[in-house]
């Protein structure tokens, strides 16, 4: 229930970002396009956190399925640093 309550507004925000990009992306100044890209990336991270929370909940219920995968740790750290650049 909580997962749906959190994912639904995030999905709506994603749809709004897509619409803004599709309808007005080319007309936006470069700074606005960059902000739109950052918002899209941040939303992707939010959805990943929501997925992690849902998995933690399933783990608490004893219904967790684990799927291991390789991760480029350096790329993940670079992406996180880039996302935080300019934030105080």
Phi, psi and omega in degrees: 000310181297321178304315179295318181298330179270322183287328182299310177295326179294321178295321178296317178298319178298319178296320179294318177297317178299316180296316179299315180295315182292320185274329189227002186306315182289333182276346181286145174293159183306321180297320180290321177297321178295318177296321177297318178295317179296320178297319179296317178295317180297321177296320176300319178293320178299316179297324177295320177296319178298320176297319178297318178297320179295321178294319178298321177296315178298324178297319178296333178269357181079021183241030183276133173249127183256130176234108181281148176210155177285144180228137174275094185300319180298318179294321179296318180294317178301315181297319179294318179296319178296322180293330182269351181300129179089356177264139179255000000 
